[in-house]
């Protein structure tokens, strides 16, 4: 059973905040280039200047994204700029976030009163000037004073970060120190940080937990997640297939909703303006049609001023006040209403052009009108219809069989492959089957999951409403996969990744963070 590492993007950014402060001479051109602002953190600019946290982070991410960038030319020419922009945006955004992680850490460490001692800094610098037999004056003198100062600064920053990170998560410093001596490739360091950073004698599944803790029971629990799976038979009714005869029956019982009205409307934004127009029309100083063409904002109307939503239920939505709605509905041909406030807070004058049109429900297009009304205003009617049908199916299936009831009710039976109780598909290998359209949204529907995983073998469920479908399930089988050592190791890593990801989220909470990365990429990085 394989598991995915959750929140891996956040984990990578946080871990790479440590990489930001590793001395790599090829990256130490501190004199060239201009200062570009990628945004700000608590009012402080995050500037892309050689030697800054964001610049050093960017050097790391540049190595990590190099392969992706090399593959952009494989796409059609018209798409290459889009993909290149996307990759650079990820690269610079991650560098920006890594820099903020360090700045947050540095501020917290400074507040605590800790500062790396001169001895600690010298000890951390020593491996860079060792020839395998200890300190080498030749190597030391081969590096300029400015480079040694840069190294001292980078080592100091790394010690600050390490102190902060160790307090929360811990590291095996001896393993790291040995590795730093032979450090030649940032990509290797990234791999190392993922695989070996937390190895220490006191571990959970090989991962040290000096700071945040997780128990063995939690490890066992996570390792077992997804091992128990269930398979089902399924039938489904789609609510959008509500029968025509039911739609017509509703229309007959509520015929007044679907009367049509040929009405013209003048709409303006102020009540005073509407009252002025009404007075001018009443006093024959201005015709309705002239006011319509000269002053109307054309809310709710076509270019000729006629109401486009002309069914009675639609007019009721435009005119919230019941008394004013009835006044408009009862207008004689040619009559003009008083000033009426509409649903969008405009003010309107209505004029009836023709007698109201009574609906003809035997005409096919009117069936569609009623169906649209039911879908948008009375969706519960179709749902209740199919829930009752599903109850009848379930009762019949209990007394006969699932297959017999499927044939009797003329509904297709679907065999659902085994899947685990897996809210949100957090365990990728145990997903709710994605190729069964009737189960769309099932992974985040608590009622569905609770009902499905409470069934006993061959038990038939109550109706379940899932999106546009009403379902009935039958549990057909259960299976349990063995928990391996690899599962336990993955579970331990998962614990840690959750902790690290949530930790970084907390770092950013409540901070005034403004990013200019998108604008920077558009203006300075991606060429046409």
TINUSE-791947 format. One record per residue (C-alpha): residue number from 1; residue in one letter; x, y, z. Coordinates in nm, 2 decimals. Each point is the difference from the previous one (the first is absolute). Layout:
<sites>
nr | rest | x | y | z
NUM | A | X | Y | Z .
...
</sites>
This chain:
<sites>
nr | rest | x | y | z
1 | X | 0.00 | 0.00 | 0.00 .
2 | X | 0.16 | 0.32 | -0.12 .
3 | X | -0.07 | 0.34 | 0.15 .
4 | X | 0.05 | 0.35 | -0.12 .
5 | X | 0.18 | 0.27 | 0.19 .
6 | X | -0.26 | 0.25 | 0.09 .
7 | X | 0.07 | 0.38 | -0.02 .
8 | X | 0.33 | -0.08 | -0.18 .
9 | X | 0.02 | 0.36 | -0.14 .
10 | X | 0.00 | 0.16 | 0.34 .
11 | X | 0.24 | -0.26 | 0.13 .
12 | X | 0.24 | 0.07 | -0.28 .
13 | X | -0.01 | 0.37 | 0.06 .
14 | X | 0.06 | -0.03 | 0.37 .
15 | X | 0.28 | -0.25 | -0.03 .
16 | X | 0.17 | 0.21 | -0.28 .
17 | X | 0.00 | 0.29 | 0.23 .
18 | X | 0.30 | -0.18 | 0.16 .
19 | X | 0.16 | -0.05 | -0.34 .
20 | X | -0.01 | 0.37 | -0.05 .
21 | X | 0.28 | 0.05 | 0.24 .
22 | X | 0.26 | -0.25 | -0.14 .
23 | X | 0.32 | 0.16 | -0.14 .
24 | X | 0.03 | -0.07 | -0.37 .
25 | X | 0.28 | 0.21 | -0.15 .
26 | X | -0.14 | -0.01 | -0.36 .
27 | X | -0.30 | 0.19 | 0.14 .
28 | X | 0.19 | 0.27 | 0.17 .
29 | X | 0.01 | 0.27 | -0.27 .
30 | X | -0.11 | 0.27 | 0.24 .
31 | X | 0.08 | 0.30 | -0.22 .
32 | X | -0.20 | -0.05 | -0.32 .
33 | X | -0.36 | 0.05 | -0.07 .
34 | X | -0.27 | 0.24 | 0.11 .
35 | X | -0.23 | -0.01 | 0.30 .
36 | X | -0.35 | -0.13 | -0.09 .
37 | X | -0.28 | -0.01 | 0.26 .
38 | X | -0.19 | -0.32 | 0.00 .
39 | X | -0.24 | 0.13 | 0.27 .
40 | X | 0.01 | 0.07 | 0.36 .
41 | X | -0.03 | -0.17 | 0.34 .
42 | X | -0.13 | 0.21 | 0.29 .
43 | X | 0.08 | 0.31 | -0.19 .
44 | X | 0.36 | -0.11 | -0.08 .
45 | X | 0.09 | -0.04 | -0.36 .
46 | X | 0.11 | -0.34 | -0.13 .
47 | X | 0.26 | 0.11 | -0.25 .
48 | X | 0.17 | -0.22 | -0.26 .
49 | X | 0.36 | 0.10 | 0.07 .
50 | X | 0.29 | -0.25 | -0.01 .
51 | X | 0.06 | -0.14 | 0.35 .
52 | X | -0.35 | 0.06 | 0.13 .
53 | X | -0.22 | -0.28 | 0.13 .
54 | X | -0.22 | 0.02 | -0.31 .
55 | X | 0.29 | 0.00 | -0.24 .
56 | X | 0.17 | -0.30 | 0.16 .
57 | X | -0.33 | -0.18 | 0.01 .
58 | X | -0.06 | 0.07 | -0.36 .
59 | X | 0.34 | -0.16 | -0.09 .
60 | X | -0.13 | -0.32 | 0.16 .
61 | X | -0.33 | 0.00 | -0.17 .
62 | X | 0.17 | 0.09 | -0.33 .
63 | X | 0.18 | -0.34 | 0.02 .
64 | X | -0.32 | -0.18 | 0.10 .
65 | X | -0.21 | 0.14 | -0.29 .
66 | X | 0.28 | -0.02 | -0.26 .
67 | X | -0.13 | -0.33 | -0.15 .
68 | X | -0.36 | 0.13 | -0.03 .
69 | X | 0.13 | 0.31 | -0.18 .
70 | X | 0.20 | -0.21 | -0.24 .
71 | X | -0.32 | -0.18 | -0.10 .
72 | X | -0.20 | 0.31 | -0.09 .
73 | X | 0.12 | -0.01 | -0.37 .
74 | X | -0.19 | -0.33 | -0.04 .
75 | X | -0.33 | 0.19 | 0.02 .
76 | X | -0.15 | 0.18 | -0.30 .
77 | X | 0.15 | 0.34 | -0.06 .
78 | X | -0.32 | 0.18 | 0.09 .
79 | X | 0.00 | -0.17 | 0.35 .
80 | X | 0.36 | 0.03 | 0.09 .
81 | X | -0.02 | 0.35 | 0.15 .
82 | X | -0.29 | -0.11 | 0.22 .
83 | X | 0.18 | -0.31 | 0.14 .
84 | X | 0.33 | 0.19 | 0.04 .
85 | X | -0.18 | 0.27 | 0.19 .
86 | X | -0.17 | -0.25 | 0.23 .
87 | X | 0.33 | -0.17 | 0.08 .
88 | X | 0.17 | 0.33 | 0.08 .
89 | X | -0.29 | 0.11 | 0.21 .
90 | X | 0.02 | -0.32 | 0.21 .
91 | X | 0.38 | 0.04 | 0.03 .
92 | X | -0.01 | 0.37 | 0.11 .
93 | X | -0.30 | -0.05 | 0.23 .
94 | X | 0.17 | -0.29 | 0.18 .
95 | X | 0.32 | 0.21 | 0.04 .
96 | X | -0.21 | 0.29 | 0.13 .
97 | X | -0.18 | -0.22 | 0.25 .
98 | X | 0.33 | -0.17 | 0.11 .
99 | X | 0.14 | 0.35 | 0.07 .
100 | X | -0.30 | 0.09 | 0.21 .
101 | X | 0.04 | -0.32 | 0.20 .
102 | X | 0.36 | 0.09 | 0.08 .
103 | X | -0.08 | 0.36 | 0.09 .
104 | X | -0.28 | -0.12 | 0.23 .
105 | X | 0.24 | -0.24 | 0.16 .
106 | X | 0.27 | 0.26 | 0.04 .
107 | X | -0.24 | 0.24 | 0.17 .
108 | X | -0.11 | -0.26 | 0.24 .
109 | X | 0.36 | -0.11 | 0.08 .
110 | X | 0.10 | 0.36 | 0.05 .
111 | X | -0.29 | 0.06 | 0.24 .
112 | X | 0.11 | -0.30 | 0.20 .
113 | X | 0.34 | 0.16 | 0.06 .
114 | X | 0.20 | -0.27 | -0.18 .
115 | X | 0.29 | 0.08 | -0.22 .
116 | X | 0.26 | -0.24 | -0.15 .
117 | X | 0.33 | 0.02 | 0.19 .
118 | X | 0.33 | 0.07 | -0.18 .
119 | X | 0.12 | -0.35 | 0.09 .
120 | X | -0.31 | -0.16 | -0.15 .
121 | X | 0.04 | 0.20 | -0.32 .
122 | X | 0.37 | -0.10 | -0.03 .
123 | X | -0.09 | -0.36 | 0.05 .
124 | X | -0.26 | 0.01 | -0.27 .
125 | X | 0.25 | 0.18 | -0.24 .
126 | X | 0.28 | -0.25 | 0.06 .
127 | X | -0.12 | -0.27 | -0.24 .
128 | X | 0.02 | 0.24 | -0.29 .
129 | X | 0.37 | 0.04 | 0.06 .
130 | X | 0.09 | -0.36 | 0.07 .
131 | X | 0.21 | -0.21 | -0.23 .
132 | X | -0.09 | -0.33 | 0.16 .
133 | X | 0.28 | 0.03 | 0.26 .
134 | X | -0.15 | 0.29 | 0.19 .
135 | X | 0.03 | 0.37 | -0.04 .
136 | X | 0.19 | 0.12 | -0.32 .
137 | X | 0.15 | 0.35 | 0.01 .
138 | X | 0.05 | -0.03 | -0.38 .
139 | X | -0.38 | -0.05 | -0.06 .
140 | X | -0.07 | 0.29 | 0.24 .
141 | X | 0.23 | 0.24 | -0.17 .
142 | X | -0.13 | -0.10 | -0.34 .
143 | X | -0.33 | 0.16 | 0.08 .
144 | X | -0.03 | 0.38 | 0.00 .
145 | X | -0.08 | 0.19 | 0.32 .
146 | X | -0.34 | 0.10 | -0.15 .
147 | X | -0.08 | -0.36 | -0.07 .
148 | X | 0.09 | -0.10 | 0.35 .
149 | X | -0.23 | 0.27 | 0.13 .
150 | X | -0.27 | -0.12 | -0.22 .
151 | X | 0.05 | -0.36 | 0.13 .
152 | X | 0.00 | 0.13 | 0.36 .
153 | X | -0.33 | 0.17 | -0.07 .
154 | X | -0.16 | -0.30 | -0.17 .
155 | X | 0.12 | -0.24 | 0.28 .
156 | X | -0.14 | 0.24 | 0.26 .
157 | X | -0.34 | 0.00 | -0.17 .
158 | X | 0.00 | -0.38 | -0.03 .
159 | X | 0.07 | -0.03 | 0.38 .
160 | X | -0.29 | 0.23 | 0.07 .
161 | X | -0.23 | -0.20 | -0.22 .
162 | X | 0.13 | -0.33 | 0.14 .
163 | X | -0.06 | 0.12 | 0.36 .
164 | X | -0.35 | 0.10 | -0.09 .
165 | X | -0.08 | -0.32 | -0.19 .
166 | X | 0.16 | -0.23 | 0.26 .
167 | X | -0.22 | 0.14 | 0.27 .
168 | X | -0.31 | -0.12 | -0.19 .
169 | X | 0.11 | -0.31 | -0.19 .
170 | X | 0.36 | -0.09 | 0.08 .
171 | X | 0.28 | -0.13 | -0.23 .
172 | X | 0.28 | -0.24 | 0.02 .
173 | X | 0.28 | 0.26 | -0.01 .
174 | X | 0.29 | -0.25 | -0.03 .
175 | X | -0.14 | -0.15 | -0.31 .
176 | X | -0.05 | 0.35 | -0.15 .
177 | X | 0.34 | 0.12 | 0.09 .
178 | X | 0.17 | -0.29 | -0.17 .
179 | X | -0.21 | 0.06 | -0.30 .
180 | X | 0.07 | 0.37 | -0.02 .
181 | X | 0.38 | -0.07 | -0.02 .
182 | X | -0.05 | -0.18 | -0.33 .
183 | X | -0.28 | 0.23 | -0.13 .
184 | X | 0.05 | 0.07 | -0.37 .
185 | X | -0.35 | -0.01 | -0.15 .
186 | X | -0.32 | 0.18 | 0.11 .
187 | X | -0.22 | -0.27 | -0.15 .
188 | X | 0.18 | -0.26 | 0.21 .
189 | X | -0.06 | 0.21 | 0.30 .
190 | X | -0.37 | 0.02 | -0.08 .
191 | X | -0.02 | -0.38 | -0.03 .
192 | X | 0.19 | -0.03 | 0.33 .
193 | X | -0.23 | 0.24 | 0.18 .
194 | X | -0.30 | -0.20 | -0.10 .
195 | X | 0.15 | -0.34 | 0.08 .
196 | X | 0.25 | 0.03 | 0.28 .
197 | X | -0.06 | 0.33 | 0.19 .
198 | X | -0.19 | -0.15 | 0.29 .
199 | X | 0.18 | -0.33 | 0.05 .
200 | X | 0.11 | -0.03 | 0.37 .
201 | X | 0.02 | -0.27 | 0.27 .
202 | X | -0.34 | 0.10 | 0.15 .
203 | X | -0.24 | -0.01 | -0.29 .
204 | X | -0.35 | -0.08 | -0.12 .
205 | X | 0.03 | -0.22 | -0.30 .
206 | X | 0.35 | 0.13 | -0.06 .
207 | X | -0.10 | 0.37 | 0.04 .
208 | X | 0.13 | 0.19 | 0.30 .
209 | X | -0.26 | 0.19 | 0.21 .
210 | X | 0.19 | 0.22 | 0.23 .
211 | X | -0.27 | 0.27 | -0.02 .
212 | X | -0.35 | -0.09 | -0.11 .
213 | X | -0.09 | -0.36 | 0.11 .
214 | X | -0.21 | -0.28 | -0.15 .
215 | X | -0.07 | -0.32 | 0.19 .
216 | X | 0.06 | -0.36 | -0.12 .
217 | X | -0.38 | -0.05 | 0.01 .
218 | X | -0.04 | 0.29 | -0.25 .
219 | X | 0.26 | -0.16 | -0.23 .
220 | X | -0.19 | -0.33 | 0.01 .
221 | X | -0.33 | 0.17 | -0.06 .
222 | X | 0.13 | 0.20 | -0.30 .
223 | X | 0.17 | -0.31 | -0.14 .
224 | X | -0.32 | -0.20 | 0.01 .
225 | X | -0.21 | 0.28 | -0.17 .
226 | X | -0.11 | -0.11 | -0.34 .
227 | X | 0.06 | -0.37 | 0.06 .
228 | X | -0.36 | -0.08 | 0.06 .
229 | X | -0.20 | 0.03 | -0.31 .
230 | X | -0.36 | -0.07 | -0.10 .
231 | X | -0.17 | -0.07 | -0.34 .
232 | X | -0.37 | 0.07 | -0.08 .
233 | X | -0.28 | -0.04 | -0.25 .
234 | X | -0.16 | 0.33 | -0.08 .
235 | X | -0.31 | 0.13 | -0.17 .
236 | X | -0.06 | 0.37 | -0.07 .
237 | X | -0.27 | 0.24 | -0.12 .
238 | X | 0.10 | 0.34 | -0.14 .
239 | X | -0.23 | 0.28 | 0.12 .
240 | X | 0.03 | 0.18 | -0.33 .
241 | X | -0.19 | -0.28 | -0.17 .
242 | X | -0.32 | 0.09 | 0.19 .
243 | X | -0.28 | -0.14 | -0.22 .
244 | X | -0.19 | 0.23 | -0.24 .
245 | X | -0.33 | -0.11 | 0.13 .
246 | X | 0.10 | 0.12 | 0.35 .
247 | X | 0.12 | 0.33 | -0.14 .
248 | X | -0.33 | 0.05 | -0.18 .
249 | X | -0.20 | -0.09 | 0.31 .
250 | X | 0.19 | 0.26 | 0.19 .
251 | X | -0.06 | 0.26 | -0.27 .
252 | X | -0.38 | -0.08 | 0.00 .
253 | X | -0.02 | 0.04 | 0.38 .
254 | X | 0.20 | 0.33 | -0.01 .
255 | X | -0.11 | 0.14 | -0.34 .
256 | X | 0.01 | 0.36 | 0.12 .
257 | X | 0.38 | -0.01 | 0.04 .
258 | X | 0.04 | -0.05 | -0.37 .
259 | X | -0.23 | 0.27 | -0.14 .
260 | X | 0.18 | 0.23 | -0.23 .
261 | X | -0.01 | 0.38 | 0.00 .
262 | X | 0.09 | 0.24 | -0.29 .
263 | X | 0.13 | 0.29 | 0.21 .
264 | X | 0.23 | 0.29 | -0.08 .
265 | X | 0.21 | 0.15 | 0.29 .
266 | X | 0.18 | 0.33 | 0.06 .
267 | X | 0.28 | -0.05 | 0.26 .
268 | X | 0.20 | 0.28 | 0.17 .
269 | X | 0.23 | 0.01 | 0.30 .
270 | X | -0.18 | 0.25 | 0.22 .
271 | X | -0.36 | 0.02 | 0.13 .
272 | X | -0.01 | 0.38 | -0.06 .
273 | X | 0.08 | -0.05 | -0.37 .
274 | X | -0.26 | -0.27 | -0.04 .
275 | X | -0.26 | 0.23 | 0.17 .
276 | X | 0.09 | 0.28 | -0.23 .
277 | X | -0.04 | -0.22 | -0.31 .
278 | X | -0.33 | -0.13 | 0.12 .
279 | X | -0.13 | 0.35 | 0.05 .
280 | X | 0.11 | 0.11 | -0.35 .
281 | X | -0.17 | -0.31 | -0.15 .
282 | X | -0.32 | 0.05 | 0.20 .
283 | X | -0.01 | 0.37 | -0.11 .
284 | X | 0.06 | -0.09 | -0.36 .
285 | X | 0.33 | 0.19 | 0.00 .
286 | X | 0.19 | -0.31 | -0.10 .
287 | X | -0.11 | -0.32 | -0.16 .
288 | X | 0.09 | -0.33 | 0.17 .
289 | X | 0.19 | -0.11 | -0.31 .
290 | X | 0.21 | 0.32 | -0.01 .
291 | X | 0.08 | -0.04 | 0.37 .
292 | X | 0.09 | -0.36 | -0.07 .
293 | X | 0.25 | 0.08 | -0.28 .
294 | X | 0.15 | 0.31 | 0.17 .
295 | X | 0.02 | -0.09 | 0.37 .
296 | X | -0.03 | -0.37 | 0.07 .
297 | X | 0.30 | -0.19 | 0.13 .
298 | X | -0.15 | -0.32 | -0.17 .
299 | X | 0.02 | -0.21 | 0.32 .
300 | X | -0.20 | -0.32 | -0.06 .
301 | X | -0.09 | 0.10 | -0.36 .
302 | X | 0.12 | -0.04 | -0.36 .
303 | X | 0.11 | 0.29 | -0.21 .
304 | X | -0.36 | 0.08 | -0.08 .
305 | X | -0.09 | 0.03 | 0.37 .
306 | X | -0.20 | -0.32 | 0.01 .
307 | X | 0.02 | -0.22 | 0.31 .
308 | X | 0.21 | -0.31 | -0.08 .
309 | X | -0.09 | -0.20 | 0.31 .
310 | X | -0.37 | 0.00 | -0.09 .
311 | X | -0.14 | -0.30 | 0.19 .
312 | X | -0.20 | 0.08 | 0.30 .
313 | X | 0.23 | -0.17 | 0.25 .
314 | X | 0.29 | 0.20 | -0.15 .
315 | X | -0.18 | 0.33 | 0.04 .
316 | X | -0.07 | -0.09 | 0.36 .
317 | X | 0.38 | -0.02 | 0.05 .
318 | X | 0.05 | 0.34 | -0.16 .
319 | X | -0.27 | 0.17 | 0.22 .
320 | X | 0.05 | -0.12 | 0.36 .
321 | X | -0.30 | 0.19 | 0.14 .
322 | X | -0.31 | -0.22 | -0.04 .
323 | X | -0.24 | 0.30 | -0.03 .
324 | X | 0.21 | 0.16 | -0.27 .
325 | X | 0.03 | -0.33 | -0.18 .
326 | X | -0.37 | -0.04 | 0.00 .
327 | X | -0.05 | 0.35 | -0.13 .
328 | X | 0.23 | -0.06 | -0.30 .
329 | X | -0.17 | -0.34 | -0.07 .
330 | X | -0.34 | 0.17 | 0.00 .
331 | X | 0.09 | 0.29 | -0.23 .
332 | X | -0.24 | 0.06 | -0.29 .
333 | X | 0.15 | 0.01 | -0.36 .
334 | X | 0.18 | 0.34 | -0.04 .
335 | X | -0.01 | 0.08 | 0.37 .
336 | X | 0.31 | 0.11 | 0.18 .
337 | X | 0.09 | -0.10 | 0.36 .
338 | X | 0.11 | 0.23 | 0.28 .
339 | X | 0.37 | 0.02 | 0.11 .
340 | X | 0.11 | -0.35 | 0.11 .
341 | X | 0.32 | -0.10 | 0.16 .
342 | X | 0.15 | -0.31 | -0.15 .
343 | X | 0.22 | -0.28 | 0.13 .
344 | X | 0.33 | 0.17 | -0.11 .
345 | X | -0.11 | 0.33 | 0.18 .
346 | X | -0.07 | 0.18 | -0.32 .
347 | X | -0.34 | 0.18 | -0.06 .
348 | X | -0.24 | -0.10 | -0.28 .
349 | X | -0.31 | 0.10 | -0.19 .
350 | X | -0.18 | -0.30 | -0.15 .
351 | X | -0.24 | 0.02 | -0.30 .
352 | X | -0.22 | -0.29 | -0.12 .
353 | X | 0.01 | -0.04 | -0.38 .
354 | X | -0.22 | -0.31 | -0.05 .
355 | X | -0.24 | -0.21 | 0.20 .
356 | X | 0.16 | -0.25 | 0.22 .
357 | X | 0.08 | -0.33 | -0.18 .
358 | X | -0.13 | -0.32 | 0.17 .
359 | X | 0.24 | -0.29 | -0.01 .
360 | X | -0.06 | -0.30 | -0.22 .
361 | X | 0.15 | -0.29 | 0.17 .
362 | X | -0.06 | -0.24 | -0.28 .
363 | X | 0.26 | 0.19 | -0.20 .
364 | X | 0.35 | -0.15 | 0.03 .
365 | X | 0.19 | 0.32 | 0.06 .
366 | X | -0.22 | 0.08 | 0.30 .
367 | X | 0.09 | -0.33 | 0.15 .
368 | X | 0.36 | 0.11 | -0.01 .
369 | X | -0.10 | 0.33 | 0.17 .
370 | X | -0.16 | -0.19 | 0.28 .
371 | X | 0.29 | -0.23 | 0.03 .
372 | X | 0.25 | 0.29 | 0.02 .
373 | X | -0.21 | 0.15 | 0.27 .
374 | X | 0.00 | -0.32 | 0.20 .
375 | X | 0.38 | -0.04 | -0.04 .
376 | X | 0.07 | 0.36 | 0.11 .
377 | X | -0.28 | 0.05 | 0.26 .
378 | X | -0.14 | -0.33 | 0.11 .
379 | X | 0.29 | -0.25 | -0.02 .
380 | X | -0.13 | -0.18 | 0.30 .
381 | X | -0.31 | -0.12 | -0.19 .
382 | X | 0.20 | -0.22 | -0.23 .
383 | X | 0.22 | -0.11 | 0.28 .
384 | X | -0.30 | -0.11 | 0.21 .
385 | X | -0.14 | -0.19 | -0.30 .
386 | X | 0.32 | -0.20 | -0.04 .
387 | X | 0.06 | -0.05 | 0.37 .
388 | X | -0.35 | -0.16 | 0.02 .
389 | X | 0.07 | -0.21 | -0.31 .
390 | X | 0.33 | -0.11 | 0.16 .
391 | X | -0.17 | -0.10 | 0.32 .
392 | X | -0.24 | -0.22 | -0.20 .
393 | X | 0.30 | -0.15 | -0.18 .
394 | X | 0.18 | -0.07 | 0.32 .
395 | X | -0.31 | -0.16 | 0.16 .
396 | X | -0.05 | -0.22 | -0.31 .
397 | X | 0.37 | -0.10 | -0.01 .
398 | X | -0.02 | -0.11 | 0.37 .
399 | X | -0.29 | -0.24 | -0.07 .
400 | X | 0.12 | -0.12 | -0.34 .
401 | X | 0.36 | 0.09 | -0.10 .
402 | X | 0.21 | 0.29 | -0.12 .
403 | X | 0.01 | -0.14 | -0.35 .
404 | X | -0.37 | -0.07 | -0.01 .
405 | X | -0.09 | 0.35 | 0.12 .
406 | X | 0.23 | 0.15 | -0.26 .
407 | X | -0.18 | -0.17 | -0.28 .
408 | X | -0.34 | 0.08 | 0.15 .
409 | X | 0.08 | 0.37 | 0.04 .
410 | X | 0.19 | 0.01 | -0.33 .
411 | X | 0.31 | 0.15 | 0.15 .
412 | X | 0.36 | -0.11 | -0.08 .
413 | X | 0.20 | -0.18 | 0.27 .
414 | X | 0.36 | 0.13 | 0.03 .
415 | X | 0.28 | -0.20 | 0.16 .
416 | X | 0.22 | 0.22 | 0.20 .
417 | X | 0.36 | -0.12 | 0.06 .
418 | X | 0.13 | -0.01 | 0.36 .
419 | X | 0.11 | 0.33 | 0.15 .
420 | X | 0.09 | 0.11 | 0.35 .
421 | X | -0.16 | 0.25 | 0.23 .
422 | X | 0.20 | 0.29 | -0.13 .
423 | X | -0.14 | 0.34 | 0.06 .
424 | X | 0.12 | 0.25 | -0.26 .
425 | X | 0.21 | -0.27 | -0.18 .
426 | X | 0.29 | 0.07 | 0.24 .
427 | X | 0.13 | -0.36 | -0.07 .
428 | X | 0.05 | 0.00 | -0.37 .
429 | X | 0.01 | -0.38 | -0.04 .
430 | X | -0.34 | -0.04 | 0.16 .
431 | X | -0.20 | 0.26 | -0.19 .
432 | X | -0.37 | -0.02 | -0.06 .
433 | X | -0.01 | -0.13 | -0.36 .
434 | X | 0.02 | 0.31 | -0.22 .
435 | X | -0.14 | -0.17 | -0.31 .
436 | X | -0.35 | -0.04 | 0.15 .
437 | X | -0.18 | 0.32 | -0.07 .
438 | X | -0.27 | -0.08 | 0.26 .
439 | X | 0.26 | 0.02 | 0.27 .
440 | X | 0.13 | 0.35 | -0.08 .
441 | X | 0.05 | 0.19 | 0.32 .
442 | X | -0.03 | -0.32 | 0.22 .
443 | X | 0.34 | 0.04 | 0.15 .
444 | X | -0.11 | 0.32 | 0.18 .
445 | X | -0.36 | -0.09 | 0.08 .
446 | X | -0.01 | -0.11 | 0.36 .
447 | X | -0.35 | -0.15 | -0.02 .
448 | X | 0.10 | -0.22 | -0.29 .
449 | X | 0.32 | -0.12 | 0.17 .
450 | X | -0.17 | -0.06 | 0.33 .
451 | X | -0.29 | -0.19 | -0.16 .
452 | X | 0.22 | -0.21 | -0.23 .
453 | X | 0.25 | -0.10 | 0.27 .
454 | X | -0.27 | -0.09 | 0.26 .
455 | X | -0.16 | -0.26 | -0.22 .
456 | X | 0.04 | -0.37 | 0.07 .
457 | X | 0.07 | -0.25 | -0.27 .
458 | X | -0.29 | -0.03 | -0.25 .
459 | X | -0.19 | 0.28 | 0.20 .
460 | X | -0.18 | 0.25 | -0.22 .
461 | X | 0.02 | 0.37 | 0.09 .
462 | X | -0.26 | 0.27 | 0.04 .
463 | X | -0.02 | 0.25 | -0.29 .
464 | X | 0.31 | 0.23 | -0.02 .
465 | X | -0.02 | 0.34 | -0.17 .
466 | X | 0.34 | 0.07 | -0.16 .
467 | X | 0.02 | 0.30 | -0.23 .
468 | X | -0.25 | -0.04 | -0.28 .
469 | X | -0.06 | -0.37 | 0.08 .
470 | X | -0.20 | -0.21 | 0.25 .
471 | X | 0.18 | -0.32 | 0.07 .
472 | X | -0.07 | -0.34 | 0.17 .
473 | X | 0.30 | -0.21 | 0.09 .
474 | X | 0.06 | -0.37 | 0.09 .
475 | X | 0.32 | -0.11 | 0.17 .
476 | X | 0.14 | -0.29 | -0.20 .
477 | X | 0.34 | -0.06 | 0.16 .
478 | X | 0.27 | 0.10 | 0.24 .
479 | X | 0.37 | -0.04 | -0.02 .
480 | X | 0.30 | 0.09 | 0.21 .
481 | X | 0.36 | 0.04 | -0.13 .
482 | X | 0.29 | -0.08 | 0.23 .
483 | X | 0.20 | 0.29 | 0.16 .
484 | X | 0.36 | -0.01 | -0.11 .
485 | X | 0.31 | 0.17 | 0.15 .
486 | X | 0.00 | 0.23 | -0.30 .
487 | X | -0.35 | 0.11 | 0.09 .
488 | X | 0.11 | 0.08 | 0.35 .
489 | X | 0.30 | 0.20 | -0.12 .
490 | X | -0.23 | 0.19 | -0.24 .
491 | X | -0.24 | 0.07 | 0.28 .
492 | X | 0.28 | 0.14 | 0.22 .
493 | X | 0.10 | 0.23 | -0.29 .
494 | X | -0.36 | 0.10 | -0.04 .
495 | X | -0.02 | 0.10 | 0.36 .
496 | X | 0.31 | 0.21 | -0.03 .
497 | X | -0.11 | 0.16 | -0.33 .
498 | X | -0.34 | 0.10 | 0.15 .
499 | X | 0.19 | 0.16 | 0.29 .
500 | X | 0.24 | 0.19 | -0.22 .
501 | X | -0.27 | 0.11 | -0.24 .
502 | X | -0.23 | 0.13 | 0.27 .
503 | X | 0.30 | 0.16 | 0.18 .
504 | X | 0.08 | 0.21 | -0.31 .
505 | X | -0.36 | 0.09 | -0.04 .
506 | X | 0.01 | 0.13 | 0.35 .
507 | X | 0.31 | 0.20 | -0.08 .
508 | X | -0.19 | 0.19 | -0.26 .
509 | X | -0.32 | 0.05 | 0.19 .
510 | X | -0.07 | 0.36 | 0.10 .
511 | X | 0.30 | 0.13 | -0.20 .
512 | X | -0.03 | 0.30 | -0.24 .
513 | X | 0.14 | -0.18 | -0.31 .
514 | X | -0.02 | 0.16 | -0.34 .
515 | X | 0.13 | -0.17 | -0.30 .
516 | X | 0.11 | 0.16 | -0.33 .
517 | X | 0.12 | -0.33 | -0.15 .
518 | X | -0.25 | -0.01 | -0.28 .
519 | X | 0.07 | 0.35 | -0.11 .
520 | X | 0.38 | -0.06 | 0.03 .
521 | X | -0.02 | -0.31 | -0.21 .
522 | X | -0.21 | 0.17 | -0.27 .
523 | X | 0.24 | 0.30 | -0.02 .
524 | X | 0.34 | -0.14 | 0.05 .
525 | X | 0.02 | -0.38 | -0.05 .
526 | X | -0.21 | -0.15 | -0.27 .
527 | X | 0.08 | 0.11 | -0.35 .
528 | X | -0.26 | -0.01 | -0.28 .
</sites>
